[in-house]
Amino acid sequence: MTSRAVLALTVLAAAPAALAAPAAGARWLDIALAVAAGVLLLLAVWLFLRQRGRGARRRGPVELLQELDIGGRERLLLVRVSGEYLLLGATQERISLLRQLERAPVQPAAADEKPREPTL
């Protein structure tokens, strides 16, 4: 056999092994992509669970209509309880009744309408 034939046989014998095993850089890239996908999945689940607790809720006679953060851990809550509207102030330590509304709060006016008087 000539040296060319030996070289050709060596290359052909090594080719399947080279194709089957990716380079070390490709392995690290695969690992990095898998870790990034896992972190993104965990972040998405965390955001979903966090947002699930916000917004209007309907459970029995109590309904949270609106929540407004006013700084730190203080919030204003507009709640409907058995047809009555309550404006509550919530802090880290307690919840206080600020006002009991006689009628339903007014929805924000559209851009082409005149502003209405507040119902508070």
Order of alpha helices (4+ residues) and beta strands (2+ residues): alpha-alpha-beta-beta-beta-beta-beta
